[in-house]
Amino acid sequence: MGALDGLRVLDLSRVLAGPYCTQMLADHGAEVIKVESPAGDETRGWGPPFLAEGTSAYYANLNRGKKNIVLDLSGPDGRSLLGTLLAGADVVVENFKAGTLARWGWPDETIRSEYPALIHCRITGFGTDGPLGGLPGYDAVLQAYGGLMSVNGEADGPPLRIGVPVVDVVTGVLGLSGILLALHERERSGIGQLVDCSLLDTVISLLHPHSAAWLADGAVPRRTGSAHPSIAPYETFPTEDGLFFVGAGNDRQFSALVEVLGAPGLAADPRFASNADRVRNVGVLREELTILIGQYKRDSLAELLLAKGVPASPVHDIAEAMNAPQVRHREMVVERDGYRGVGVPVKLGRTPGCAAESPRPPGADTREVLAAAGLAAEEVEDALASGAAHTRLPRPQASG
């Protein structure tokens, strides 16, 4: 029994933020029905690498544990089937272009009147109104527009995209949070509501501490590479066998750091006596620490510093991170019944959640879902015959 057992979610989303949100709901027991178009979620073809039957690893990491139904929403018959599914859902998550649902006959007012208890989670790039309302937005576009790229990269280099789609991923998490808030409120009121998430809102929320600093003094932040703009030391240094990160966020940690490094006198140096002093003199501090840290191997130094309460780590590549003993101990890599994936990041004591089965083929559950929605067997077959619904479409072929 998951924490969300009995919750029915209609997943009309595609690509990343919406599917990640609904996968987290599925991990915790919700029945999630992913609705794909006959063309399919384009991320099925985002590869290589590809898994069984040509589905990409990208898609597989966002769509486990969901039933799958294929509907052709370009015509009235498919939209009628969608209306039937909406009537039986607790939550719908969608990231259509602004106005799409309204054009199909479901403006917000109609959703509220016809499905008063429905939680409607809408995910957009810039929102639906305002100067850029309704315009499309990918993660990297919002990293650029929202200023995130401007603070990522080396000081003397160009702005860089963060190497993971952090805006999309966090939007998915915020969508999950908003859905849970709305469900909690529905217990009191009996009424659903709109959960309005945009990539723009997410990226602006991620700008801390740079946004706080600009609001305080109006100075435009500069890129600092791996270093922190207001904590020192808090950056990477070379060791004998690779890069190493250390972050000393207070005076005690800095004293412990330089003691381990064999230079305890640096803690009493007036240039480094407080964090503010260290930030002002970060160039000189970096030179001192580079010499000291460069004499160690990264794993042995990490062990010494962590034992003294100093946050530190080798800079792992993806393989090293995924194979790290603590990552495996936390069950953040799942290998079960032929499925390999990332584990459940939100762990509850009594209902811990579960990384369930692999993503389903397109339309694998069309008959079952439509029958559960109340259609008679002949109505299901009619929907399939008309092309309003499809079952077990061939997956896209691996290419490249």
Protein Blocks (a to p, Z undefined) as FASTA:
>chain_A
ZZkgoiacddfbghjlmmmmmmmmmmnopacdddddfkopaklmgccdddeehiafklmm
mmghiacddddfkbmklmmmmmmmmmmpfbdcdfbdehklmmnopafklmmmmmmmbccd
dddfkojedjkgoiacdfklmmmmnommmmgccfklccdddfbdfklmmmmmmmmmmmmm
mmmmmmmnopacdddddfklmmmmmmpcklmmmmmnopacddehjacfkbccddddddfk
bccddddfbfklmmmmmmmnopaklmmpmklmpmklmmmmmmmmmmmmmmmmmmpcfklm
mmmmmmnopacdddddfklmmmpmklmmnopacceehiacdddfbdcfklnopadddddd
ehklmmmmmmmnopafklmmmmmmnomacchiacdddeZZ
